[in-house]
């Protein structure tokens, strides 16, 4: 065989081998792409996204769309060819697999965590919207989770209302950890609680709880490798009672990033004037009970999804502005917001046609 022919054959075989390796050998990456976007003021799967009863509501117009990111599953193993294609594609982003599924987290674990964050974001959205409208919301500190095998297991339960620790009143979730860690490991701490079932019954019957219990738990040392401190194995959170019913109906969505848009949708339905003035506004951002807006992941994919659906304005968490402004879809204005009040002021300007007054995320 002539040398030139042999060289060409060897090169061809090597190319085939490299292509096969690219197709069949997995790489430790995952892909993010634009996901569905849903108007919080409209319907989804045949029913309103926001359902409010027991309070006057008003007609709305325009869009206040929440946005999502589609990601590959935990078990999916991307090959080299897919990764290279994704790196150069405009409408997808290739990231290390551990970015989406850290510490070997399974898809089921990630789904459960996202569902819990989504539920919490709904509660915070309701609280923030009602506070912005000066509508009172009752709040109290509860047992959010109980660690398996901890001193509190079987003694305290998720949903128990924590009234006192060692006879001292509890006003904020942080108070619980502060009072417990005043003990040395091995000492007893006394919780005064309203059991979760009693609290639920009292809410349903619109009465004050009639039963409280004192629960004594022996602390143990935290095993996180840090400073020895006393723990009982719970995390504290906040629960709320609303003066009327607010339900958010949106299946197959997880994570906390829709909080801002849910809060705006609730606010819009409870006020006579349209927030958008008929404009197509989309956005994203976590929200806490005080209306502070936090950053989210996949901002570039969300702006693409919003613009593809027709959005003219995109409410962008301030901490995501730099990343979002690096690649702004044509025709989309990125509106910079730090709080729910910022978003409301920006929408006032958009509705009035004063778009020059709207704070934006500048490129570069």
N, C-alpha and C positions, 0 to 999 in steps of 0.2 A: 504493500500500500504506500503510495507516495506520501512524503512527509507532510505536504500541505493538506492533503486529504485527512491524514491522521490527526493533524492539529485541529482542523475544523470539526472533526468528529468528536475529539476530546472536549473541545469548547462547547459543542452542542450538548453533549452528555452532562457536562458540568452545569450548564445553564438549566437543563431539565432537572438535575438534582437540586439546584438552588430553588427553583420554582416549587418543586415538591416539598422541600423543607419549609418554604414560606407558607404553603397551603396546609400542611399536615402538622407542623410543630407549633404548639401554642406559645403565646407570649403573655407576660403578666400585666396585661392592660385591659381596660374596659372602655366602653364608649358611651358618651352622652349625646343626645340629639333633641331637637325641639319636640315638646310633648303637647298634649291637648291644652286648649285655653277655653275657659268657661266664663260666661257673663254672670256675675253674682246677682245681677238684677233680673235675670231671665230664668228659663226652665232648663233642666238637664234630665234626660231620660224620662221626659213626660211630666215632671213635677217641678214646682218652683225651688230654686236653690235655697232661698231664704224664705222661711215660713214663720210669720209673726201673728200671734193671736192674743187677744186681751188688751190690745192697744190700737188706736187709730193708725192706719198706714196710708200712704199716698202713692199715686201713680208715679212711675219713674220713666226716664227716657235715656237713650244712649246706652253706652256700655261701660261697665267697671269690671273688666276681665281679669280673673286670676290666671296665672300661667304655670306651666309645669315643664319638667324635663323628663324625657324618656331615657332610661339607662338599661344596659345589658344586665342580665341576671347574674347572680353570684356564681352559679355553676357554669356559666358560659365562658369558654376559653377562646379568646380571639387569636387568630393566626397572624403571621407576620404580614401577609398581603393585606388583610383587613386593617391592620394597624397603620400601615403605610398609607393606604387609601384614606383612612380617617384623619390622619395628620394633615393631609393636603385638602380635604373637603372643607368647604366653607360652612356647611350646616351640620357639622358634628365636631366633637372634641374627644380625643383619645387621652385618657388619664390612667395613672397606675391603678391596678385593680384594688389595692388597699385603700385608695382614696374613697371609694364607694363602699367597700366592705372591709373595714379595718379589723385587725386582730383575728382574721379568719372567720368573721361573722358570716353566718349562713343567711340565705335569702329570707328564710322564715323569721330569723331574729331581726333582720333589717326591716322587714315588713311590719313586725310587731312594734318596733321602736318608732317607725314612721307613723303608724296608726296612733300611738300614744301622743306623739308630738302634734299630730293633726288635731286630735281631740283637745289638747291643751290650747292650741292656737285658736280654736273656735271659742273656747271659754274666754280667753284674753281679748279676742275681738269683740265679743259681746260687752265685756266690762268696759273696754276702752271707748266703744261707741256710746254707751249709756252715760259714762262719765262726761264725755264731750257734750252731751245733751243735758247735763245736770239732772239726770234721772238717778235717784239713789239705788245703790246695789249693796246688799248685805254680804259681808265676807267673814270668813273665819278660818282658823288654821286647822288642818286635818292631817292625819297619817296618810301620806301619799303611797308609800311602799313599805313592805316589811321584808327584810332579807331572810332568805331561807337559812335555818340553822342558827339564827341570831338569838340573843336573850329575849327579844320582843316577840319572837314567833309564837303564836298561840295566845299571847297576852294582849297585844294590840293588833288591830286589823285596819286594812285600808278603808278610809272613810270615817274612822273614828275622829270626832272633833276634840282637839286638845285644848282644854280650858286653862289648865295650870300645870306647871312642873314644880314639884317641891313647894306647893302653895303659892307660887308666884305666877301672876297672870301672864298668859301668852297672847301677844298681839300680832306677831309676825312669824313666819316659818323659821327665820334665823334665831329667834328667841329660844327655840327648842334645843338646838345644838349648843347654844351658849350656856344654857342652864344645865344640860347633861354633862358637858365637858368641864364644869366646875368641880365635878366629882373625880375621885381617883378610881381607876379600874378596880372592880370588885365591890364598890360601894353601891348601896341601893338608891334608886331614884323613884319618886312617886309621881305618877301621872294622874291627873284628874281629867276624865274624858266623858264625852257623851257617845255611847256606842253608835256605830254606823246605822244599825237598824232603827234605833230610836230617832236619830236625826232624820232619816229618810221618812219615817212615819210622821214626825212633827212637820216636816215640809209639806207632805201630802195633805195633812189635815190643817195646815196653816195655823199652827200653834207653837208655843215654846216647848222645847224638850222637857220632859218630866223626870228623866232618869240620868243621873251621873254616876260614874264609878271611879274609885281610886284603885289604880293598878301599880303595884310595886315590882320593879324590875331590877335585878342585879346587873350592873354594868360589866363590861369586859374591855380589855385593851384593844384598840384598833390594830388590825394586822396589815396595815398598808405600808409598813416599813418606815414610817415617819415617826414623829414624836409620839410617845405613849400618851394616849388620851382615852378617856372613857367614852364608850358608845353603847347603845342598846340595839342598834341594827334597824333603824327606821330612817326614812326621809320624810320631811314635813313639806306640805304644800298648802295652797289656798283653795278653798271652795267658795262658791257664791250661790246666793238665791236672787233670782231676777223677779221684778214685779209683774212680769208678764212672760208669755212663752215665746222663745226664739229658737227655732230649729234650723240647722244647716244640713241640707240633704245633698250630699255629693259623695258618691261611692268611688272606690278604686283610686283614691288620691291620698297621699301620705306626706308627712313632714310638716314643718311649721310655717312655710313660706307664704301661705295664702292669708295669713292673719290680717295684714293691712287691708287687702281688698275686701275681705269679709266685713271688717269694721266699717269701711266706707259704704258698702252695700246696705248694712243695717242702718247706718246714719241716714242714708238717702231715703230709704223706705219710711223712716219715722219723721221726715221733714217734708213740708209742702212743696218746696222748690227743688227742681232737678239739680243734682250736683254737677252733672256733665253738660247740661244744656243741649243734650242730644249728640254730643261728641263721642267718639270711640276712644276710650281711655283704658289702658291695661296697666298692669303693674305687678309688683311682688314685694316681699319684705315680711319678716317676722314682726310681731307686735306684743308688747307686754301690757299689763293691766293699766299702766299709766299712759299708754299711747306712744311709747318709744318704739321706733322702727329699727329693726336690726338687719344685718346682711344675710344673704342666702348664697347657695351654690348654683352654678350653671347659668349665670346671668346672661351670658352671650346667647345661649340657646333659647332663653325666654324672650329676649328682644326679637329674635328671628321669628319665633312662634307668634308673637303679638303682631308684628308687622305683616306677616303672611295672612293673618286674619283680618287685617284692615285697620289696626290701631294707628292713631295719629300721635298719641302721647303715651309715654311709659313712665309710671311712678317708680323711681329707682332709689333704693336705700343709699344714703350718702356714702357708706363704706364700700358700696359696689360701683360707685360712679366711675372710678378710674378704669376698672376692667370693662365696664359696659361701653365707655366712650372710646375704647380702643378700636371698636368695630361697630359703628352705629348703622343699622339698616337704613337705607335711603328712605326719606319721608317720615322718619320717626323722631320725635323730640323726647329726649330723656330728661325727666323732671326730677330734680334732686330733693329728697325728703329725709328728714331725721325723725319726725314725729307725725302723729295723726293730724295735729293742727297744721303742720306744714302742708300736708296733702290737701286739707280742706281749703287753705288759703290759695294754693296753686289751682285747685279746681274752680274757685271763685274767679280767678283771673282768666282761666281758660274759657269759662262760661261767658264772661264779659268781653271776650275777644282781646284781652290785654296780654297776649302771649309774650310780648317783650318783657313783661314784668315777672315772668315765671323763672325761678332759679333752675338752671339746667346743668347737666354734666358735660363739661367742655372736653373736646378731644385734645389729646396731647397733654 
